[in-house]
């Protein structure tokens, strides 16, 4: 796989994760508005959202070009 293909794959994955993160945020917000909330499901969704955020941060750092000192 070339550097260009690798970067393209990373950017595509990053976009997918950002969309999933926003979607989870919306789901969590909607659940909060509900009077009866499944607390276990809420915790799982929040944990998944944090995992995705960590992956997004890692991918963004991989996309930063190395700078020669």
C-alpha positions in Angstrom: 0.0 0.0 0.0 1.4 3.4 -1.0 1.6 6.4 1.4 -1.2 8.0 -0.5 -3.4 5.0 -0.2 -2.6 4.7 3.5 -3.4 8.3 4.1 -6.6 8.0 2.1 -7.7 5.0 4.2 -6.9 6.8 7.4 -8.9 9.9 6.4 -11.8 7.7 5.4 -11.7 5.9 8.7 -11.4 9.2 10.5 -14.6 10.5 8.8 -16.5 7.3 9.6 -15.5 7.6 13.3 -16.4 11.3 13.4 -19.9 10.5 12.0 -20.4 7.7 14.5 -19.2 9.9 17.4 -21.8 12.6 16.4 -24.5 10.0 16.0 -23.8 8.6 19.5 -23.8 12.1 20.9 -27.3 12.6 19.4 -28.5 9.3 20.7 -27.2 10.1 24.2 -28.8 13.6 24.2 -32.1 12.1 23.1 -31.9 9.5 25.9 -31.2 12.2 28.5 -34.4 14.0 27.4 -36.4 10.8 28.1 -38.0 10.4 31.5 -37.0 6.7 31.8 -33.4 6.0 30.8 -31.7 2.7 30.6 -28.7 3.5 32.7 -26.7 0.5 31.6 -27.3 1.3 27.9 -26.3 4.9 28.6 -23.1 3.9 30.2 -22.3 1.6 27.3 -23.0 4.3 24.8 -20.8 6.9 26.7 -18.0 4.3 26.9 -18.2 3.6 23.2 -18.2 7.4 22.5 -15.0 7.8 24.5 -13.4 4.9 22.7 -14.2 6.5 19.4 -12.8 9.8 20.6 -9.6 8.1 21.5 -9.4 6.5 18.0 -10.1 9.9 16.4 -7.3 11.5 18.3 -4.9 8.7 17.4 -5.8 8.8 13.7 -5.4 12.6 13.6 -2.0 12.3 15.2 -1.0 9.7 12.6 -2.0 12.1 9.8 0.3 14.8 11.0 3.4 14.7 8.9 6.7 14.0 10.7 8.9 17.1 10.9 12.6 16.7 10.7 14.4 18.4 13.6 
